[in-house]
Amino acid sequence: MLIKNLTKSYGSTPVFENFNLEIAEGAVTCILGGSGAGKTTLLNVIAGLTAFSGEVASVKCSYIFQEPRLVPNLTVYGNLRLVCRDDGAIRDMLEKTGLTQKESSYPIALSGGQAQRVSVARAFLYKSDVVLMDEPFSSLDLKLKISMMKVFGEVRANDGRTAVFVTHDIDEALYLADRIIVLSDGKIVFDNINERNLSFGADSPLRQKLIGVLTS
């Protein structure tokens, strides 16, 4: 997926100017950066949710947000059926995400982790080219976050879909990403291939390098 000469401003405030990026098909690309770096704007550009100038490949996207955004008056099964009419595929995804026992539950009866599992299941049941993720685990406690990262990693590995993942969390990036990019003021200041690993120590060279880039 190619982004070429992307230029985007909000009023008189520039976010991107002649920005270029090629995202590998079938890989997880993580975008790190501080507030105002352009991370969410980049996702919205890819999804076609905001106006811009330049060239961006037209792709069909599904979105996993920070909050689950489930339809409150539909059950878990009903929420998934909004994007997929294949009952066999839905039941298979419920099993993969550990939600089989919750298919008849309404969102109000779900824990935060369960609700976010539904949003992951929904994103992969929708026939998209790319899954976009905007800090989907940031509101979860550490135990739930690790559990959700494992669920996402397993589902995406089986599916093989391209994913673009925005986060502030270096450890999320190290665990989930095939490639880690750091944005600052709408520019790429770091770009590195990554071998996924949940056991990176605090003294990991890549982790230390990312901390240095993000705090410089």
C-alpha positions as CSV (number, residue, x, y, z in Angstrom):
1,M,0.0,0.0,0.0
2,L,1.6,3.2,-1.2
3,I,1.2,6.7,0.3
4,K,2.8,9.3,-2.0
5,N,3.3,13.1,-1.4
6,L,0.6,13.2,1.3
7,T,-0.1,16.7,2.4
8,K,-2.6,17.4,5.2
9,S,-3.4,20.4,7.3
10,Y,-6.0,21.4,9.9
11,G,-6.6,25.0,9.2
12,S,-3.2,26.7,9.2
13,T,-1.6,23.8,11.1
14,P,0.3,21.4,8.9
15,V,0.3,17.7,9.8
16,F,2.0,16.1,6.8
17,E,3.8,17.8,3.9
18,N,4.9,15.6,0.9
19,F,4.9,12.5,3.2
20,N,5.8,9.2,1.6
21,L,5.3,5.6,3.0
22,E,5.0,2.1,1.6
23,I,3.2,-0.4,3.8
24,A,4.0,-4.0,3.2
25,E,1.1,-6.3,2.4
26,G,0.4,-9.0,4.9
27,A,2.5,-7.4,7.7
28,V,1.8,-5.5,10.9
29,T,3.2,-2.0,10.7
30,C,3.2,-0.1,14.0
31,I,3.2,3.7,14.2
32,L,4.7,5.2,17.3
33,G,5.0,8.8,18.3
34,G,4.0,11.5,20.7
35,S,0.7,13.4,20.8
36,G,0.3,15.5,17.6
37,A,2.8,13.5,15.6
38,G,0.1,12.6,13.0
39,K,-0.5,9.0,13.9
40,T,-4.3,9.0,14.0
41,T,-4.5,11.4,11.1
42,L,-2.5,8.9,9.1
43,L,-5.0,6.2,9.9
44,N,-7.9,8.4,9.0
45,V,-6.2,9.2,5.7
46,I,-5.8,5.5,4.9
47,A,-9.4,4.9,5.8
48,G,-10.7,7.8,3.7
49,L,-12.2,9.5,6.7
50,T,-10.5,12.9,6.1
51,A,-9.6,15.1,3.1
52,F,-6.0,15.3,1.9
53,S,-3.9,16.0,-1.1
54,G,-1.5,13.5,-2.6
55,E,-1.8,9.8,-3.6
56,V,-3.0,7.1,-1.2
57,A,-3.9,3.6,-2.4
58,S,-7.6,3.0,-2.2
59,V,-8.2,0.1,0.2
60,K,-11.1,-1.3,2.1
61,C,-10.5,-0.9,5.8
62,S,-11.8,-2.2,9.1
63,Y,-11.1,-0.3,12.3
64,I,-10.4,-1.3,15.9
65,F,-10.7,1.8,18.1
66,Q,-9.6,2.5,21.7
67,E,-13.1,1.9,22.8
68,P,-15.1,-1.1,21.5
69,R,-18.0,0.9,19.9
70,L,-20.5,-2.0,20.0
71,V,-24.2,-1.6,19.2
72,P,-25.7,-1.7,22.7
73,N,-29.0,-3.2,21.8
74,L,-27.5,-6.1,19.9
75,T,-25.9,-9.3,21.4
76,V,-22.3,-10.2,20.7
77,Y,-23.5,-12.4,17.9
78,G,-25.7,-9.6,16.5
79,N,-22.8,-7.2,16.5
80,L,-20.7,-9.6,14.5
81,R,-23.6,-10.4,12.1
82,L,-23.7,-6.7,11.2
83,V,-20.5,-7.2,9.2
84,C,-20.7,-10.9,8.3
85,R,-23.7,-13.1,7.3
86,D,-21.7,-16.3,7.3
87,D,-22.8,-18.0,10.5
88,G,-20.0,-20.6,10.3
89,A,-17.4,-17.9,10.1
90,I,-18.9,-16.0,13.0
91,R,-18.9,-19.2,15.2
92,D,-15.3,-19.9,14.2
93,M,-14.3,-16.4,15.2
94,L,-16.2,-16.6,18.5
95,E,-14.1,-19.7,19.3
96,K,-10.8,-18.1,18.3
97,T,-11.5,-15.1,20.4
98,G,-12.8,-17.0,23.4
99,L,-16.3,-15.6,23.1
100,T,-18.4,-18.7,22.4
101,Q,-20.0,-18.5,25.9
102,K,-20.8,-14.8,25.4
103,E,-22.5,-14.9,22.0
104,S,-26.0,-14.2,23.5
105,S,-24.7,-11.5,25.9
106,Y,-25.3,-7.8,25.4
107,P,-22.4,-5.3,25.6
108,I,-23.5,-4.0,29.0
109,A,-22.8,-7.5,30.4
110,L,-19.3,-7.7,29.0
111,S,-16.0,-6.8,30.7
112,G,-13.7,-4.4,29.0
113,G,-11.5,-7.2,27.7
114,Q,-14.5,-9.1,26.4
115,A,-15.9,-6.1,24.6
116,Q,-12.6,-5.4,23.0
117,R,-12.4,-9.1,21.9
118,V,-15.7,-8.5,20.1
119,S,-14.3,-5.5,18.3
120,V,-11.2,-7.5,17.2
121,A,-13.5,-10.3,16.0
122,R,-15.7,-7.8,14.1
123,A,-12.7,-6.2,12.4
124,F,-11.5,-9.5,11.0
125,L,-14.9,-10.8,10.0
126,Y,-15.4,-7.7,7.9
127,K,-14.0,-8.3,4.4
128,S,-11.4,-5.6,4.4
129,D,-8.0,-5.3,2.9
130,V,-6.4,-3.6,5.9
131,V,-7.1,-3.6,9.6
132,L,-6.5,-0.2,11.2
133,M,-5.9,-0.1,15.0
134,D,-5.9,3.2,17.0
135,E,-4.5,2.4,20.5
136,P,-7.0,-0.4,21.0
137,F,-5.4,-1.8,24.2
138,S,-4.6,1.5,26.0
139,S,-7.5,1.4,28.4
140,L,-6.9,-2.2,29.6
141,D,-4.9,-3.2,32.6
142,L,-1.6,-5.1,32.0
143,K,-3.0,-8.6,32.3
144,L,-5.9,-7.9,29.9
145,K,-3.6,-6.0,27.6
146,I,-1.2,-9.0,27.3
147,S,-4.2,-11.3,26.8
148,M,-5.7,-9.1,24.1
149,M,-2.3,-8.8,22.3
150,K,-2.1,-12.6,22.1
151,V,-5.7,-12.8,20.8
152,F,-5.0,-10.2,18.1
153,G,-1.6,-11.8,17.2
154,E,-3.1,-15.3,16.8
155,V,-6.2,-14.1,14.8
156,R,-4.1,-11.9,12.5
157,A,-1.5,-14.6,12.0
158,N,-4.2,-17.1,10.9
159,D,-5.8,-14.4,8.7
160,G,-2.7,-12.9,7.2
161,R,-4.2,-9.5,6.7
162,T,-2.3,-6.2,6.5
163,A,-2.6,-4.2,9.7
164,V,-1.5,-0.7,10.7
165,F,-1.4,-0.2,14.4
166,V,-1.0,3.1,16.3
167,T,0.2,3.1,19.9
168,H,2.2,5.0,22.5
169,D,3.3,1.7,24.0
170,I,6.8,0.5,23.0
171,D,6.1,-3.0,24.4
172,E,3.0,-3.3,22.3
173,A,5.0,-2.4,19.2
174,L,7.8,-4.9,20.0
175,Y,5.3,-7.7,20.6
176,L,2.9,-7.1,17.6
177,A,4.8,-5.4,14.8
178,D,6.8,-6.7,11.9
179,R,7.9,-3.1,11.3
180,I,8.1,-0.1,13.7
181,I,7.9,3.5,12.5
182,V,8.2,6.5,14.7
183,L,6.6,9.8,13.6
184,S,7.5,13.2,14.8
185,D,5.9,16.4,13.4
186,G,4.5,14.5,10.5
187,K,7.9,13.0,9.5
188,I,9.4,9.5,9.8
189,V,12.3,9.7,12.3
190,F,12.8,6.0,12.8
191,D,12.0,2.9,10.7
192,N,13.0,-0.6,11.7
193,I,12.1,-4.2,11.0
194,N,11.1,-6.0,14.1
195,E,11.1,-9.6,15.3
196,R,8.0,-10.0,17.5
197,N,8.8,-10.8,21.1
198,L,6.9,-10.3,24.4
199,S,10.0,-11.0,26.5
200,F,12.1,-8.0,25.5
201,G,14.0,-6.9,28.6
202,A,14.4,-3.3,29.7
203,D,17.9,-3.4,28.3
204,S,16.9,-4.6,24.8
205,P,18.9,-2.6,22.2
206,L,15.8,-1.9,20.1
207,R,13.7,-0.9,23.1
208,Q,16.4,1.5,24.3
209,K,16.8,2.9,20.8
210,L,13.0,3.5,20.6
211,I,13.0,5.2,24.0
212,G,15.8,7.4,22.8
213,V,14.0,8.4,19.6
214,L,10.7,9.0,21.4
215,T,12.3,11.2,24.1
216,S,14.7,13.1,22.1
